[in-house]
Amino acid sequence: MNTTTLLNYLQQQYAPRTAKEYFREINIFLSNYPGASQAAYKDILHYIGLLRNRYTNPHTIRKILFSIKAYYNYLCHEQIRTDNPAKAVQLKSRSHKGIQLQDLFTTEELEALLHQKQRYESCSERNKVLMSLLIYQGLRPIEIAALQISDINLVTGTIYIKSTPKTNSRTLALKPNQILLFHHYIHHSRQKLLQKKNTDTDILLISRSGGAIKKNDVIMQVLQGYRNLYAGRVMSTQTIRQSVIANLLKQGHDISMVQAFGGYKSADTIKLYSTKQVSSLQAAIDKYHPLQ
């Protein structure tokens, strides 16, 4: 395998930091599994099973799986393979499927994420836009990555969210502080990011290298930038979204309203947030305990 070609491919598809991490994980994968290029679906499942025995943090396993999927996408791109054996592999939590109260955050705790110091100044405003979409609209990474400039209406203060296989389309209100933030990002910071690659795209969020941000970049931005902020609780795009939904229910909003807000195709997902769970949310947050 030509490692230079692989690295170039990753850099074209992902943000620089993500490409670097995937490249490292892929090399580890190949060193542990010399026959990886010929692997089948069952071989990938077996490898992930070995990782579960080695790592206790599900985010570590998820990152490795994403990198493996990227590796096989590369092989398909290079016409070395015609299929991606890892494409259908999904991680399922071994814990109870219900909402984990110890991982949820108050609205105030979520808003504090907007004030964290950013590693790259050029992406600081973009990251605030990204995080605001998570903590105010509770969007999923795939929804954020798909947003276009035309989906934002700063005059009416609304944002249109396209449908996905798991969620319905919807139009949501922007918070007052988001309107000024979005305006400055769209007309200033975003333009500077686009100049790095000299491209023209309608995609809202632009990577540090000047390309369109990907779903996995959104996930990694949260995991890498905020995972150690609240010790004992898992900071991820999923727990942020769960927190937004739980806080809406705790405030007394009707289930049908929350279902529409989150774009859920069924109210069954909302039922995971039982009345007992939501009413005890504050107590759980005040005195949370580490995962066992």
C-alpha positions as CSV (number, residue, x, y, z in Angstrom):
1,M,0.0,0.0,0.0
2,N,1.2,3.5,-0.9
3,T,1.1,5.3,2.4
4,T,1.6,8.7,0.7
5,T,-1.4,8.2,-1.5
6,L,-3.4,7.0,1.6
7,L,-2.4,10.1,3.5
8,N,-3.3,12.4,0.6
9,Y,-6.7,10.7,0.3
10,L,-7.4,11.2,4.0
11,Q,-6.4,14.8,3.9
12,Q,-8.8,15.5,1.1
13,Q,-11.7,13.8,2.9
14,Y,-11.2,15.0,6.5
15,A,-10.0,17.8,8.6
16,P,-6.2,17.8,9.1
17,R,-6.3,16.6,12.7
18,T,-8.8,13.8,11.8
19,A,-6.8,12.8,8.8
20,K,-3.7,12.5,10.9
21,E,-5.4,10.4,13.6
22,Y,-7.0,8.1,11.0
23,F,-3.7,7.6,9.3
24,R,-2.1,6.6,12.6
25,E,-5.0,4.2,13.5
26,I,-4.9,2.6,10.0
27,N,-1.2,1.9,10.3
28,I,-1.8,0.3,13.7
29,F,-4.6,-1.8,12.1
30,L,-2.5,-2.9,9.2
31,S,0.4,-3.9,11.5
32,N,-1.9,-6.0,13.7
33,Y,-3.7,-7.4,10.7
34,P,-1.4,-8.0,7.6
35,G,-4.2,-9.4,5.5
36,A,-6.5,-6.5,6.1
37,S,-6.8,-5.6,2.4
38,Q,-8.6,-8.9,1.8
39,A,-10.7,-8.9,4.9
40,A,-14.5,-9.7,4.9
41,Y,-17.3,-8.4,7.1
42,K,-16.9,-11.2,9.6
43,D,-13.1,-10.5,9.9
44,I,-13.9,-6.8,10.8
45,L,-16.4,-7.9,13.4
46,H,-13.8,-10.3,14.9
47,Y,-11.2,-7.4,15.1
48,I,-13.7,-5.1,16.7
49,G,-14.4,-7.8,19.3
50,L,-10.7,-7.9,20.1
51,L,-10.7,-4.2,20.6
52,R,-13.6,-4.4,23.0
53,N,-11.5,-6.7,25.2
54,R,-8.6,-4.3,25.1
55,Y,-10.3,-0.9,25.4
56,T,-13.0,0.1,27.9
57,N,-13.7,3.5,26.4
58,P,-16.3,3.1,23.6
59,H,-15.2,6.4,22.0
60,T,-11.7,4.9,21.4
61,I,-13.3,1.9,19.7
62,R,-15.6,4.1,17.6
63,K,-12.6,6.2,16.4
64,I,-10.7,3.1,15.4
65,L,-13.8,1.8,13.5
66,F,-14.2,5.1,11.7
67,S,-10.5,5.0,10.6
68,I,-11.0,1.4,9.4
69,K,-14.0,2.4,7.4
70,A,-11.9,5.3,5.9
71,Y,-9.2,2.8,4.9
72,Y,-11.6,0.6,2.9
73,N,-13.1,3.7,1.3
74,Y,-9.6,4.5,0.2
75,L,-9.2,1.0,-1.3
76,C,-12.4,1.4,-3.2
77,H,-11.3,4.8,-4.4
78,E,-8.1,3.3,-5.7
79,Q,-10.1,0.4,-7.2
80,I,-8.2,-2.1,-5.1
81,R,-11.5,-3.3,-3.8
82,T,-15.1,-2.9,-4.9
83,D,-16.7,-3.1,-1.5
84,N,-16.2,-1.8,2.0
85,P,-16.4,-4.7,4.5
86,A,-16.6,-2.4,7.4
87,K,-19.4,-0.2,6.1
88,A,-22.2,-2.1,7.8
89,V,-20.4,-2.5,11.1
90,Q,-22.2,-0.6,13.9
91,L,-21.1,-0.4,17.5
92,K,-23.8,-1.4,20.0
93,S,-23.4,-0.3,23.6
94,R,-23.2,-3.1,26.2
95,S,-24.9,-0.9,28.7
96,H,-28.6,-0.4,29.2
97,K,-30.3,1.3,26.3
98,G,-32.0,3.9,28.5
99,I,-30.8,7.4,28.9
100,Q,-27.8,7.6,31.2
101,L,-28.6,10.4,33.6
102,Q,-25.0,10.6,34.9
103,D,-23.9,11.8,31.4
104,L,-26.5,14.6,30.9
105,F,-25.8,18.3,31.3
106,T,-27.8,21.3,32.3
107,T,-28.5,24.1,29.8
108,E,-25.9,26.3,31.7
109,E,-23.3,23.5,31.5
110,L,-23.9,23.2,27.7
111,E,-23.7,26.9,27.1
112,A,-20.3,27.0,28.9
113,L,-18.9,25.0,25.9
114,L,-19.3,28.1,23.8
115,H,-16.7,29.9,25.9
116,Q,-13.9,27.3,25.8
117,K,-10.6,28.5,24.3
118,Q,-10.1,27.1,20.8
119,R,-6.8,25.6,19.6
120,Y,-6.9,27.3,16.2
121,E,-8.0,30.9,16.1
122,S,-9.0,30.7,12.4
123,C,-11.7,28.1,13.4
124,S,-12.8,29.7,16.7
125,E,-15.9,31.3,15.3
126,R,-16.8,28.2,13.1
127,N,-16.5,26.0,16.2
128,K,-18.9,28.3,18.1
129,V,-21.4,28.0,15.3
130,L,-21.0,24.2,15.3
131,M,-21.4,23.9,19.1
132,S,-24.4,26.3,19.2
133,L,-26.2,24.0,16.7
134,L,-25.6,21.1,19.1
135,I,-26.5,22.8,22.4
136,Y,-29.5,25.0,21.1
137,Q,-31.0,23.0,18.3
138,G,-29.8,19.5,19.4
139,L,-28.7,18.6,15.9
140,R,-27.1,15.3,14.9
141,P,-23.6,15.4,13.3
142,I,-25.0,14.3,9.9
143,E,-27.5,17.1,10.0
144,I,-24.8,19.7,10.9
145,A,-22.5,18.5,8.1
146,A,-25.3,18.8,5.5
147,L,-26.3,22.4,6.4
148,Q,-26.0,25.0,3.6
149,I,-26.0,28.8,3.6
150,S,-29.4,28.7,2.0
151,D,-30.8,26.8,5.0
152,I,-30.1,29.8,7.2
153,N,-32.5,32.7,7.3
154,L,-31.1,35.4,9.5
155,V,-34.0,37.8,8.7
156,T,-36.6,35.4,10.3
157,G,-34.0,33.9,12.7
158,T,-34.7,30.3,11.5
159,I,-32.7,27.3,10.3
160,Y,-34.0,24.6,8.0
161,I,-32.8,21.0,8.8
162,K,-33.0,18.5,6.0
163,S,-34.4,15.0,6.6
164,T,-32.1,12.0,7.2
165,P,-32.9,8.3,7.3
166,K,-33.4,8.7,11.1
167,T,-34.9,12.2,11.4
168,N,-37.6,14.3,9.7
169,S,-36.9,17.7,8.2
170,R,-37.9,20.7,10.3
171,T,-37.5,24.5,10.7
172,L,-36.2,25.6,14.0
173,A,-35.7,29.0,15.6
174,L,-32.2,30.4,16.2
175,K,-31.4,31.9,19.5
176,P,-30.8,35.7,19.5
177,N,-27.1,35.3,20.2
178,Q,-26.8,32.8,17.3
179,I,-28.0,35.4,14.7
180,L,-25.1,37.8,15.2
181,L,-22.6,34.9,15.5
182,F,-23.9,33.3,12.2
183,H,-23.9,36.6,10.4
184,H,-20.2,37.4,11.3
185,Y,-19.1,33.8,10.6
186,I,-20.8,33.6,7.2
187,H,-19.6,37.0,5.9
188,H,-16.1,37.0,7.5
189,S,-14.6,33.8,9.1
190,R,-16.1,31.4,6.5
191,Q,-14.8,33.5,3.6
192,K,-11.2,33.3,5.1
193,L,-11.5,29.5,5.4
194,L,-12.7,29.2,1.8
195,Q,-9.7,31.1,0.5
196,K,-7.3,28.4,1.8
197,K,-8.6,26.1,-0.9
198,N,-10.0,28.7,-3.3
199,T,-13.3,26.8,-3.5
200,D,-16.9,27.9,-3.8
201,T,-19.5,25.9,-1.9
202,D,-22.8,26.5,-0.2
203,I,-21.9,24.2,2.7
204,L,-22.2,26.2,5.9
205,L,-19.3,24.8,8.0
206,I,-15.8,24.8,6.4
207,S,-12.8,22.9,7.6
208,R,-9.5,24.5,8.6
209,S,-8.1,23.3,5.2
210,G,-10.9,25.0,3.3
211,G,-13.1,22.1,2.4
212,A,-16.5,21.1,3.6
213,I,-16.7,19.7,7.2
214,K,-17.7,16.0,7.5
215,K,-20.0,14.2,10.0
216,N,-17.0,12.5,11.7
217,D,-15.3,15.9,12.0
218,V,-18.2,17.1,14.1
219,I,-18.0,14.1,16.3
220,M,-14.2,14.4,16.8
221,Q,-14.5,18.1,17.5
222,V,-16.5,17.4,20.6
223,L,-14.6,14.3,21.7
224,Q,-11.2,16.1,21.4
225,G,-12.1,19.5,22.5
226,Y,-14.5,18.9,25.4
227,R,-14.2,15.4,26.6
228,N,-12.3,16.3,29.8
229,L,-14.4,19.3,30.7
230,Y,-16.8,17.5,33.1
231,A,-14.9,14.7,34.9
232,G,-16.9,11.5,35.3
233,R,-19.4,12.2,32.5
234,V,-19.1,11.4,28.8
235,M,-19.1,14.5,26.5
236,S,-20.2,13.5,23.0
237,T,-22.6,14.7,20.3
238,Q,-25.0,12.1,21.5
239,T,-25.0,13.1,25.2
240,I,-25.3,16.7,24.2
241,R,-28.4,15.9,22.1
242,Q,-29.8,13.8,24.9
243,S,-29.3,16.6,27.3
244,V,-31.1,19.1,25.1
245,I,-34.1,16.8,24.8
246,A,-34.1,15.9,28.5
247,N,-34.0,19.6,29.4
248,L,-36.9,20.4,27.2
249,L,-39.0,17.7,28.8
250,K,-37.9,18.8,32.3
251,Q,-39.1,22.3,31.4
252,G,-42.6,20.9,30.8
253,H,-42.7,20.9,27.0
254,D,-45.2,18.5,25.4
255,I,-43.8,15.2,24.0
256,S,-45.2,16.0,20.5
257,M,-43.4,19.3,20.5
258,V,-40.1,17.7,21.6
259,Q,-40.6,15.0,18.9
260,A,-41.0,17.6,16.2
261,F,-38.1,19.7,17.6
262,G,-35.7,16.7,17.5
263,G,-37.0,15.4,14.2
264,Y,-37.8,12.0,15.6
265,K,-39.8,9.8,13.2
266,S,-41.4,8.0,16.2
267,A,-42.3,9.1,19.7
268,D,-40.9,5.8,21.0
269,T,-37.4,7.4,21.3
270,I,-38.8,10.1,23.5
271,K,-40.3,7.5,25.8
272,L,-36.8,6.5,26.8
273,Y,-36.8,9.7,28.8
274,S,-39.4,8.5,31.4
275,T,-41.1,10.9,33.7
276,K,-39.1,9.5,36.6
277,Q,-35.8,9.9,34.8
278,V,-36.5,13.5,33.8
279,S,-37.7,14.6,37.2
280,S,-34.6,13.1,38.8
281,L,-32.3,14.7,36.2
282,Q,-31.2,17.6,38.5
283,A,-30.4,15.4,41.4
284,A,-28.3,13.1,39.1
285,I,-26.4,16.1,37.8
286,D,-25.8,17.6,41.2
287,K,-24.4,14.3,42.5
288,Y,-23.3,12.3,39.5
289,H,-21.2,9.2,39.7
290,P,-18.6,7.7,37.4
291,L,-19.6,5.0,35.0
292,Q,-19.0,1.5,36.5
